[in-house]
Amino acid sequence: MDILRTPDNAFTLLPDFPYQPHYLEIDDPDVGSLRVHYIDEGPKEAPVILCLHGQATWSYLYRHMIPHFAEAGYRVIVPDYVGFGRSDKFADHNAYSSQRFVDWLAATLKGLNIEQATGFFFDWGGMFGLPVATDHPNMFDRLILLNTTLPRGNQIFANMWVLGWRAYCYRQKIFPQGEMVAKMTHYDVSAETITAFDAPYPDEGYKKGPLSLPNLIPASPWHQAVAMNKQTWQKLETWRKPVLTLFSESLAKRGLNPSEFQNRIPGASGQPHETIPDAGFFIVEDKPHLLADKTLTFIHATSQRGRHMSDQAPGGAPQGRPPMEKPPFDIPNPLAASRPLTDDEQIIQDALSRYAKAFIDKSHDDITQAVTDDFTLVQGGGAELTAAWNKQEFVNTQFKHMVDMFTGVKYDADVLSGQVDGHHATGMFRFAAGGNIHGRDVLMEGIGSVVLVKDGDAWRISHMHSSAQLHRK
């Protein structure tokens, strides 16, 4: 595999970033040695604060927090993941996987002799850092989690968001880095800062690491990362060292909610969790000084308690904490045996049947009535998302294109599971659609999820996403 290394002159004159680069060689079983970059500031014998970055960022993200921690007497270490910042980068996006990111990070922290540190995990820092922390608990005395998650692909709304996020990322000719940060912060980001976030990537060939991440977020229970995330959750349910969540208030209200971490991790019980107002997704960029202060306060408050709890025997929750509830059930396997539909599932089946009939009848009016005005369709093939449409785009392009191009249009959908909650319903389904084009039969088969909204006496489709395989005869 070809490995790229960003030239040093790309990192000259970065604003507010006077820190000297440090490098560590780690072993990869497939390619041999990889060079990993990290920032290392503060007294070398002091307790360590380890900061992990996320999508679209590198160690530059922590430029304003590093001096706070170092001046308070802590050693601050901020690595760049393989594929990011000043670390080595693969030229092929297939070189990246969730497990390899975790393995590379584990090797990096072992090489740096990280022990009894404070982990400050933002975004992908949680998805990569938590598996490492639970596999190597001696590395961390406490954890701080910011705008992160450990998804298992078992929540329909979350899966729909993931596919929509992939659509946004992959339809752009130039994959944004600094511009992504600027669009997802509460406060304005300067042009110089945007350029600094872009510095590690002289051209698109250097961005295969960042470009791999959207596909590494589970959007179904069968995604490659789900097994690892489930194992990590199981280990977190016996983690009694202090855990603090600091999430953006705007995201917590929209679905990226820290409550699962707070409820399932024993060490999160009784901690001063906060949702931070006036902060976008890139909370570290918006609120570096506030987060640094809260981190130092948390370390001081838990310095003795965290060491005491780490010495307890594993297993079980602390005294006085009620037993943990079972995690949410997984979405049933679509290959499970068929069974009679429940009343809720029949509502979803009827809505899907109306949707399918509109295709079969090639009825523009019927398809318009089958979906809501804010209808969104996200459609993929296998693991890669290929397209997303709003209602106008869907009716005028996807629907019109299919019914105009095909003869003998076929569309069938069968509900696998579903639930009605007031005026909303959610479900999963399998489907087959196709027809004949230029004398060749084409068939598309797959699974999908759907959200319905009750409009008067009728149920209409509000959101739908699907993943399918295409067959040609």
C-alpha positions as CSV (number, residue, x, y, z in Angstrom):
1,M,0.0,0.0,0.0
2,D,1.3,3.5,-0.9
3,I,1.9,5.8,2.0
4,L,1.8,9.6,1.8
5,R,3.5,12.0,4.1
6,T,2.6,15.7,4.0
7,P,5.6,17.9,3.5
8,D,6.8,19.9,6.5
9,N,6.4,23.2,4.7
10,A,2.7,22.7,4.7
11,F,2.6,23.4,8.4
12,T,4.6,26.6,8.6
13,L,3.1,29.8,9.9
14,L,-0.1,28.2,11.3
15,P,-1.9,30.7,13.5
16,D,-1.8,30.0,17.3
17,F,0.2,26.8,16.8
18,P,3.8,27.2,18.1
19,Y,4.1,23.6,19.2
20,Q,7.0,21.4,18.1
21,P,6.1,18.2,16.2
22,H,7.0,14.8,17.8
23,Y,7.0,11.5,16.0
24,L,6.5,7.8,17.0
25,E,7.0,4.7,14.8
26,I,4.3,2.1,15.3
27,D,4.1,-1.4,13.7
28,D,1.3,-2.4,11.3
29,P,1.1,-6.1,10.5
30,D,0.4,-5.4,6.8
31,V,2.7,-2.5,5.9
32,G,5.3,-2.5,8.6
33,S,6.2,0.8,10.2
34,L,4.0,3.9,10.3
35,R,5.0,7.3,11.5
36,V,2.5,8.9,13.9
37,H,2.7,12.6,14.9
38,Y,1.8,14.0,18.3
39,I,2.0,17.2,20.3
40,D,3.7,16.9,23.7
41,E,3.7,19.9,26.0
42,G,4.1,20.5,29.7
43,P,6.3,18.8,32.4
44,K,7.3,15.3,31.2
45,E,6.8,13.7,34.6
46,A,3.4,15.3,35.2
47,P,0.0,13.6,35.0
48,V,-1.1,13.3,31.4
49,I,-4.1,14.7,29.7
50,L,-4.6,12.9,26.4
51,C,-6.8,14.7,23.8
52,L,-8.2,12.9,20.8
53,H,-9.6,14.8,17.8
54,G,-12.4,14.0,15.4
55,Q,-13.6,14.3,11.8
56,A,-12.2,17.2,9.7
57,T,-9.7,18.0,12.4
58,W,-6.2,17.1,13.7
59,S,-4.1,18.1,16.7
60,Y,-4.5,21.8,15.6
61,L,-8.0,21.6,17.1
62,Y,-6.5,21.7,20.6
63,R,-4.2,24.7,20.1
64,H,-6.1,26.9,22.6
65,M,-6.5,24.2,25.3
66,I,-2.9,23.0,25.3
67,P,-1.5,26.1,27.1
68,H,-4.3,25.9,29.7
69,F,-3.4,22.4,30.7
70,A,0.4,22.9,30.5
71,E,0.3,26.0,32.6
72,A,-1.7,24.1,35.2
73,G,1.1,21.7,35.6
74,Y,-0.1,18.8,33.3
75,R,1.6,17.1,30.4
76,V,-0.6,17.4,27.3
77,I,-0.4,14.8,24.5
78,V,-2.4,15.2,21.3
79,P,-1.8,12.6,18.6
80,D,-2.9,12.7,15.0
81,Y,-4.6,9.5,13.9
82,V,-3.0,7.6,11.0
83,G,-4.5,9.4,7.9
84,F,-4.7,12.8,9.6
85,G,-2.6,15.8,10.4
86,R,1.1,15.2,10.2
87,S,0.8,11.4,10.6
88,D,1.4,9.0,7.7
89,K,-1.6,8.6,5.2
90,F,-2.6,5.7,3.0
91,A,-3.4,6.6,-0.6
92,D,-6.1,3.9,-0.7
93,H,-9.3,4.5,1.3
94,N,-9.7,0.7,1.6
95,A,-6.7,0.7,4.0
96,Y,-8.8,2.2,6.7
97,S,-11.3,0.4,8.9
98,S,-12.7,0.9,12.4
99,Q,-10.6,-1.9,13.8
100,R,-7.4,-0.6,12.3
101,F,-8.0,2.9,13.6
102,V,-8.4,1.4,17.1
103,D,-5.4,-0.8,16.7
104,W,-3.2,2.1,15.5
105,L,-4.4,4.3,18.4
106,A,-3.7,1.5,20.9
107,A,-0.2,1.0,19.5
108,T,0.4,4.8,19.7
109,L,-0.6,5.0,23.3
110,K,1.4,2.0,24.2
111,G,4.4,3.5,22.5
112,L,3.9,6.7,24.5
113,N,3.6,4.7,27.7
114,I,0.2,6.3,28.6
115,E,-0.8,5.3,32.1
116,Q,-3.4,6.7,34.5
117,A,-4.1,9.6,32.1
118,T,-7.2,11.8,31.7
119,G,-8.8,10.9,28.4
120,F,-10.4,13.9,26.6
121,F,-12.4,12.2,23.8
122,F,-14.2,14.3,21.2
123,D,-16.2,12.9,18.3
124,W,-14.2,10.0,16.8
125,G,-12.0,10.2,19.9
126,G,-14.8,8.4,21.7
127,M,-15.4,5.8,18.9
128,F,-11.7,5.0,18.8
129,G,-10.7,5.9,22.3
130,L,-13.3,4.0,24.3
131,P,-12.5,0.6,22.8
132,V,-8.8,1.3,23.6
133,A,-9.7,2.5,27.2
134,T,-11.8,-0.6,28.0
135,D,-9.2,-3.0,26.6
136,H,-6.4,-1.2,28.4
137,P,-8.0,0.3,31.6
138,N,-4.6,1.0,33.2
139,M,-4.2,3.8,30.6
140,F,-6.9,6.0,32.0
141,D,-7.9,7.2,35.5
142,R,-10.9,9.2,34.1
143,L,-12.7,10.0,30.9
144,I,-14.3,13.1,29.4
145,L,-16.6,12.5,26.5
146,L,-17.7,15.3,24.1
147,N,-20.2,15.0,21.2
148,T,-19.4,11.3,20.7
149,T,-21.3,8.0,20.4
150,L,-20.8,4.3,20.1
151,P,-23.6,3.3,17.7
152,R,-24.8,-0.2,17.1
153,G,-26.9,0.5,14.0
154,N,-30.1,-0.4,15.8
155,Q,-31.9,3.0,15.8
156,I,-33.8,3.9,12.6
157,F,-33.6,7.7,13.0
158,A,-29.9,7.5,13.7
159,N,-29.3,5.2,10.7
160,M,-31.2,7.6,8.5
161,W,-29.0,10.5,9.7
162,V,-25.8,8.4,9.0
163,L,-26.9,7.7,5.4
164,G,-27.8,11.4,4.9
165,W,-24.4,12.4,6.3
166,R,-22.7,10.0,3.9
167,A,-24.6,11.6,1.0
168,Y,-23.5,15.1,2.1
169,C,-19.9,14.0,2.3
170,Y,-19.6,11.9,-0.8
171,R,-21.4,14.0,-3.3
172,Q,-18.8,16.8,-3.1
173,K,-15.9,16.9,-5.5
174,I,-13.7,18.4,-2.9
175,F,-14.1,16.8,0.6
176,P,-14.3,19.7,3.0
177,Q,-12.1,19.8,6.1
178,G,-11.7,23.4,7.4
179,E,-14.9,24.4,5.7
180,M,-16.7,21.6,7.5
181,V,-15.5,22.9,10.8
182,A,-16.6,26.4,9.8
183,K,-20.1,25.3,8.9
184,M,-20.6,23.3,12.1
185,T,-19.5,25.8,14.8
186,H,-21.6,28.4,16.6
187,Y,-19.1,31.2,16.2
188,D,-17.4,32.3,13.0
189,V,-14.1,30.7,12.0
190,S,-11.5,32.8,10.3
191,A,-10.2,32.1,6.8
192,E,-6.7,31.5,8.4
193,T,-8.1,28.9,10.7
194,I,-9.9,27.1,7.8
195,T,-6.6,27.0,5.9
196,A,-4.9,25.6,9.0
197,F,-7.3,22.7,9.2
198,D,-6.8,22.0,5.5
199,A,-3.0,22.2,5.8
200,P,-2.3,18.4,6.1
201,Y,-4.0,17.7,2.7
202,P,-2.3,19.3,-0.3
203,D,-4.7,17.6,-2.6
204,E,-7.7,15.1,-2.4
205,G,-5.3,12.1,-2.5
206,Y,-4.2,12.9,1.0
207,K,-7.8,12.8,2.4
208,K,-8.5,9.1,2.2
209,G,-8.4,8.9,6.0
210,P,-11.0,11.6,6.6
211,L,-13.0,10.3,3.6
212,S,-13.2,6.8,5.1
213,L,-14.9,7.9,8.3
214,P,-18.5,8.5,7.2
215,N,-18.7,4.8,6.0
216,L,-17.3,3.6,9.3
217,I,-20.4,4.9,11.2
218,P,-22.8,2.0,11.5
219,A,-26.0,2.5,9.6
220,S,-27.3,-1.0,10.2
221,P,-26.9,-3.8,12.8
222,W,-24.6,-5.7,10.3
223,H,-21.9,-3.0,10.0
224,Q,-18.3,-4.0,10.6
225,A,-18.0,-1.8,13.7
226,V,-21.1,-3.0,15.5
227,A,-19.5,-6.1,17.2
228,M,-16.6,-4.0,18.5
229,N,-19.0,-1.3,19.8
230,K,-21.2,-3.8,21.5
231,Q,-18.2,-5.3,23.3
232,T,-17.1,-1.9,24.3
233,W,-20.5,-1.1,25.8
234,Q,-20.4,-4.4,27.8
235,K,-17.1,-3.4,29.3
236,L,-18.3,0.2,30.0
237,E,-21.1,-1.3,32.1
238,T,-18.4,-2.3,34.7
239,W,-16.3,0.9,34.3
240,R,-16.3,2.7,37.7
241,K,-13.6,5.3,37.1
242,P,-15.0,8.8,36.7
243,V,-16.7,9.7,33.4
244,L,-17.9,13.2,32.5
245,T,-20.0,14.2,29.5
246,L,-19.8,17.7,28.0
247,F,-22.1,17.8,25.0
248,S,-23.3,20.7,22.9
249,E,-26.8,21.7,24.0
250,S,-27.9,22.1,20.3
251,L,-26.9,18.5,19.5
252,A,-28.3,17.0,22.7
253,K,-31.7,18.4,21.7
254,R,-31.5,16.9,18.2
255,G,-30.5,13.4,19.0
256,L,-26.8,13.2,19.9
257,N,-27.7,12.8,23.5
258,P,-25.2,11.8,26.3
259,S,-27.9,10.1,28.4
260,E,-26.8,6.6,27.4
261,F,-23.3,7.2,28.6
262,Q,-24.7,8.7,31.8
263,N,-27.1,5.8,32.5
264,R,-25.0,2.8,31.5
265,I,-21.5,3.7,32.8
266,P,-21.3,3.3,36.6
267,G,-18.5,5.9,36.7
268,A,-20.7,8.5,35.2
269,S,-23.1,8.3,38.1
270,G,-23.2,11.5,40.2
271,Q,-20.8,13.5,37.9
272,P,-21.5,17.1,37.0
273,H,-22.5,16.5,33.4
274,E,-23.4,19.5,31.3
275,T,-24.8,20.4,28.0
276,I,-23.1,23.5,26.7
277,P,-25.1,26.3,25.1
278,D,-23.8,28.4,22.1
279,A,-21.7,25.5,20.8
280,G,-21.9,23.7,17.5
281,F,-20.7,20.2,16.7
282,F,-17.1,21.3,16.9
283,I,-17.5,22.2,20.6
284,V,-13.7,22.3,21.1
285,E,-13.4,25.0,18.5
286,D,-16.3,27.0,20.0
287,K,-15.5,26.7,23.7
288,P,-11.8,25.7,24.3
289,H,-11.3,27.9,27.4
290,L,-14.5,26.8,29.1
291,L,-13.8,23.1,28.4
292,A,-10.3,23.4,29.7
293,D,-11.5,24.9,33.0
294,K,-14.2,22.2,33.4
295,T,-11.6,19.5,32.7
296,L,-9.2,20.9,35.3
297,T,-12.0,21.1,37.9
298,F,-13.1,17.5,37.1
299,I,-9.5,16.2,37.5
300,H,-9.1,18.0,40.8
301,A,-12.5,16.7,42.1
302,T,-11.8,13.1,41.1
303,S,-8.1,12.7,41.5
304,Q,-8.3,10.7,44.7
305,R,-11.7,9.1,44.1
306,G,-10.7,8.0,40.6
307,R,-7.6,6.2,41.9
308,H,-9.6,4.5,44.7
309,M,-12.2,3.3,42.3
310,S,-9.7,2.0,39.8
311,D,-8.4,-0.3,42.6
312,Q,-11.7,-1.9,43.2
313,A,-12.3,-5.5,42.0
314,P,-13.9,-5.7,38.6
315,G,-17.5,-6.7,38.1
316,G,-20.8,-5.2,39.4
317,A,-21.8,-1.6,40.0
318,P,-20.7,0.6,43.0
319,Q,-22.6,0.2,46.2
320,G,-25.8,2.1,46.2
321,R,-26.2,2.1,42.3
322,P,-29.2,0.2,41.0
323,P,-28.5,-2.7,38.6
324,M,-28.1,-1.6,34.9
325,E,-31.0,-2.3,32.6
326,K,-30.6,-4.5,29.6
327,P,-29.4,-2.5,26.5
328,P,-32.1,-1.7,23.8
329,F,-33.0,-4.7,21.7
330,D,-31.5,-5.0,18.2
331,I,-33.5,-4.7,15.1
332,P,-34.6,-8.2,14.0
333,N,-32.8,-9.9,11.2
334,P,-34.6,-9.4,7.9
335,L,-34.0,-13.1,7.1
336,A,-36.1,-14.2,10.1
337,A,-39.1,-16.3,9.3
338,S,-42.2,-14.4,8.3
339,R,-45.1,-14.0,10.8
340,P,-48.5,-12.3,10.9
341,L,-48.2,-8.5,11.0
342,T,-49.1,-6.6,14.2
343,D,-51.6,-3.7,13.9
344,D,-48.8,-1.2,13.9
345,E,-46.9,-3.1,11.2
346,Q,-50.1,-3.3,9.1
347,I,-50.3,0.5,9.1
348,I,-46.8,0.7,7.8
349,Q,-47.4,-2.1,5.2
350,D,-50.5,-0.2,3.9
351,A,-48.4,3.0,3.4
352,L,-45.7,1.1,1.6
353,S,-48.2,-0.6,-0.6
354,R,-49.7,2.8,-1.6
355,Y,-46.1,4.0,-2.4
356,A,-45.4,0.8,-4.4
357,K,-48.7,1.1,-6.3
358,A,-47.9,4.6,-7.4
359,F,-44.8,3.3,-9.1
360,I,-46.6,0.4,-10.7
361,D,-49.4,2.8,-12.0
362,K,-46.8,5.4,-12.9
363,S,-49.1,7.9,-11.1
364,H,-47.5,11.3,-10.3
365,D,-50.5,12.3,-8.3
366,D,-50.5,9.1,-6.2
367,I,-46.8,9.3,-5.4
368,T,-47.3,13.0,-4.4
369,Q,-50.1,11.9,-2.0
370,A,-48.1,9.0,-0.6
371,V,-45.4,11.2,0.8
372,T,-45.3,14.3,3.0
373,D,-44.1,17.7,1.9
374,D,-40.8,17.3,3.8
375,F,-40.2,13.8,2.4
376,T,-36.6,12.7,2.2
377,L,-35.3,9.6,0.4
378,V,-31.8,8.3,0.9
379,Q,-30.8,5.5,-1.3
380,G,-27.6,3.4,-1.4
381,G,-26.1,0.4,-2.9
382,G,-24.3,-2.0,-0.6
383,A,-22.1,-0.1,1.9
384,E,-21.8,3.0,-0.3
385,L,-24.5,5.7,-0.3
386,T,-25.2,6.9,-3.8
387,A,-27.9,9.6,-3.6
388,A,-30.4,11.5,-1.5
389,W,-33.4,13.5,-2.6
390,N,-36.0,15.8,-1.1
391,K,-39.6,15.5,-2.2
392,Q,-39.3,17.8,-5.2
393,E,-36.1,16.2,-6.4
394,F,-37.6,12.7,-5.8
395,V,-40.9,13.3,-7.7
396,N,-39.3,15.2,-10.6
397,T,-36.2,13.1,-11.0
398,Q,-36.1,9.6,-9.4
399,F,-39.8,8.8,-9.8
400,K,-40.1,10.3,-13.2
401,H,-36.8,8.7,-14.4
402,M,-37.9,5.2,-13.3
403,V,-41.4,5.3,-14.7
404,D,-40.3,6.9,-18.0
405,M,-37.4,4.5,-18.5
406,F,-38.9,1.2,-17.5
407,T,-41.7,-0.9,-19.0
408,G,-43.4,-3.4,-16.8
409,V,-42.5,-1.5,-13.6
410,K,-42.6,-3.8,-10.5
411,Y,-42.4,-2.7,-6.9
412,D,-43.1,-4.8,-3.8
413,A,-42.3,-4.1,-0.1
414,D,-42.8,-6.2,3.0
415,V,-42.7,-4.9,6.5
416,L,-40.2,-6.7,8.8
417,S,-40.8,-4.7,12.0
418,G,-42.6,-1.5,13.0
419,Q,-44.1,0.5,15.8
420,V,-46.6,3.4,16.0
421,D,-46.1,6.1,18.6
422,G,-48.9,8.7,18.5
423,H,-48.8,10.4,15.1
424,H,-45.5,8.9,14.0
425,A,-44.6,5.3,13.0
426,T,-41.2,3.8,12.2
427,G,-40.4,0.5,10.6
428,M,-38.0,-1.7,8.6
429,F,-38.9,-3.4,5.3
430,R,-37.5,-5.4,2.5
431,F,-38.3,-4.6,-1.1
432,A,-37.8,-5.5,-4.7
433,A,-38.2,-3.0,-7.6
434,G,-37.5,-3.1,-11.3
435,G,-38.7,-3.6,-14.8
436,N,-37.5,-3.9,-18.4
437,I,-35.2,-1.4,-20.1
438,H,-34.2,-1.8,-23.7
439,G,-35.1,-5.5,-23.6
440,R,-33.2,-6.3,-20.4
441,D,-34.8,-7.1,-17.0
442,V,-33.4,-5.1,-14.1
443,L,-34.2,-5.9,-10.5
444,M,-33.1,-4.1,-7.4
445,E,-33.5,-5.9,-4.0
446,G,-32.7,-4.7,-0.5
447,I,-33.8,-3.5,2.9
448,G,-34.8,-0.1,4.2
449,S,-36.3,1.9,7.0
450,V,-39.2,4.3,6.9
451,V,-40.8,7.0,9.0
452,L,-44.5,7.8,8.7
453,V,-46.5,10.8,9.8
454,K,-50.3,10.8,10.3
455,D,-52.0,13.5,8.2
456,G,-55.6,13.6,9.1
457,D,-56.9,10.0,8.7
458,A,-54.0,9.0,6.3
459,W,-50.5,7.9,7.0
460,R,-47.9,9.3,4.7
461,I,-44.2,8.6,4.3
462,S,-41.9,11.3,5.7
463,H,-38.5,9.7,5.5
464,M,-37.2,6.6,3.8
465,H,-33.7,5.1,3.4
466,S,-32.7,1.9,1.7
467,S,-29.7,-0.1,0.7
468,A,-29.9,-2.4,-2.3
469,Q,-28.2,-4.6,-4.8
470,L,-28.8,-4.3,-8.5
471,H,-29.3,-7.4,-10.7
472,R,-29.3,-7.4,-14.5
473,K,-30.4,-10.3,-16.7
